[in-house]
Amino acid sequence: MSVAVKMTGVDSHRIRKYEEARLLTPARTPGGQRLFSDRDIAQIREIAALEREGVNLKGIEKIIVLKEGQERVGSDNSTS
């Protein structure tokens, strides 16, 4: 967790909130330690930026779902 905090500038309390809101699902070791991927770090940064703009966690969830849907559609079109 401390590495993710240093890399993102987002405090551990906020990162836990993102996880509780299911906006972030880092892998875990058998002992329960969080393992943040590069994608997780990028996601934390994106969520924090949206929060700074005044978007609440429910709104952020909707934005992420829409963005993921667009990425899937874009990747489907590139294979045609």
N, C-alpha and C positions, 0 to 999 in steps of 0.2 A: 504494500500500500504506500509506503513512504517514497518509493521510486516513482509511482504514478503521480503522487502529490508534487514531487519535484519537477517531473516532466511537464505537467499540465498547469501548475499553479493553482489547482483546485484543492481545497482542504479535504481531508479524509471524511469529515462529516457529510459534505456535499456528495462525495463519490458514493458513500453508503446510501444516501437518499436516492441517487440515480439507480442504484442497484435494487433498492426496495421498490421503486416505481417501475422496475423491469425495463428500464431504458438501457441497461448495461448488464451483461451476464459474463463476467470473466470466468475463465477456467479456474479450477481449484486443485490444489494438491490433495493427496489422501488425508493430510492433517488439517485441511480446510483453508490453507493460505491462498489468497487470490493470486492468480497469474494473469497479468494484463498483457494482452497482445498489442501490436502496433495499431491494429484496428480499434481496440478498446481505448487506447490513448487518444486516437483521433476522435472517437465518439465522445469521450469526456470533454475534449476541447470544444467540439461542436455544441454539445448540450449546454456547457457553461456560457458560450457565446450567445446562444439563444436566450438563456436566462437573463444575461446582462441586458438584452434588448427588451426584456419585460415579458417574455413568453413563459407561461406556467408549465409545469411538468406534463400535464394532460395535453396541452397544445404541442409541446415538444414531441410527445409520443405520436401524435397525429402527423406531424411534419416528417418524422423518421419513417413512419409506415408509408407515407406518400413517396418519399424519396427512394426508399427501397423498391417500391413498385415501379418507379420510373427507371431505376437502374436495371431491373429485370427486363423490362420492355426494351430498353436500349440494347441490352446484350442479346436479346432475341432477334432484334432487327439486324444486328451486325453479322449474324451467322447466315442470313438469307442471301 
